[in-house]
């Protein structure tokens, strides 16, 4: 549980319907008010920790975008490992809908670069 509201709702439903809850994570007895109190604190701590992690990741993503760096995650097709340099043979394959040739002609490179630099909306292929 990471949301105190969800935990409280679970406890209320269990009390209303006389359901005994069992958990694997710890040795707390939910019938004991002291154990319920400690579980509420643990859930609140987990919620805060999750919120802090989320905030740090969000701030880091904004900082990377401000610095012109890729957001991380999986590497986009057509870019090198840095995520900022375009691999030209892949560029031709993406923009022309073909496969990567062994070598790219200067005309193909120019056409692909021209297409890539424009905002192009790709329609789905039949």
N, C-alpha and C positions, 0 to 999 in steps of 0.2 A: 504494500500500500504506500502510495506517495502523496495522496490527497487526504488531509484530515476530514474534509466533508464526507468523502466516500467511506472512510473508516467509521465515522459516527453513524452514518446511514446504515452501514452493515450491522453495527451493534444494535441499533434501534430495531431493525427488522428481525434480528435474531431474538431479541427480547420479546417483541410483539407476538412472534409465532412460536415461541418456546423451542428454538433451534439451538443445539449445542454446536459450537464452532470448534474445529480442531485445526491446528496449524503445524507445519513442519519446521518453520524457521527458528522458533525459540520455544522455551518451556514456560509460557505464560498461561495462566488459568483465567479465561475471560469471565468467569463467574466471580472472581475476586476483584473488588474495586481498586485495590492497589495495583494489580497487574494491568487493569484497564488504563489506569492513569499513566503507568510507564509506557504502555503501548501507544497511547495518544502522544506522548512526548517523542517517542521514536518515529512515529509517522510524521509529526511536525518537523522533526530534524531531517528526515528523508526528503520532505517537500522543499525545505529551504535549500538543501544540498542540490537537489535537482534544478531548482530555480537559479541558483548561483552558477551551475554548470551551463545552463541554457544561456544566461546572460553573457558569460565569458565567451562562449562559442559565437554568439550573435555579434558581440563587439569585435572579435577577431575577424569574422567574415567582413564586417564593415571596414575594418582597417586594411585588410588585404585588397578589397575593392578600391579603396581610396589610393592605395599604393600602386594600383594597376596590376596586381598579381591575380592569378586564377584562384577560384574559391576553394580548390582542393577537391577531394573525391576522385571519381574515376576520370581518367584522362580522356578528353574528347578525341574522337577519330579525326585524324588529319593534323594533329599537333604533336610536337615532340614531348619528351618527358617534363620539360619545364612548363608546358601548357601555354606557351606564348609564341613559339616559332612554328610556322605552318610548314608541313612536309608537302612539297610541291606535287609529287606523284599522287598523293592521297587527295590533294586539292582538285586535281583534274578528275579523279574518279568520282568525287562527291558532286562537283558542279556539272559534270556531263552525264552522270548516271551510269558510267561504264565501270570497267575494272581498271586497276592500276597497271599501266603498261610498264615494261622494263625501263624504257627511257621516254622522256617527254620531249616532243618537238618544241621549238621556240614558239610556233604558232599556237599549239595547244596550251603551252604555259601562259602565253599572253591572253588567250581567250578565257582560261580559267581564272587568272588573276583579275581580269576585267569583271567577270561574273561575280567573283568573290567580293570585290570591293563595293558592289552595288547591293542595295537591299532587295533581295529576291525572295518572293514567296513561292515556295515549291508546291505544286499541285501533286496529289497522289497519283502514282503511276498505275495504269490499268493492269 
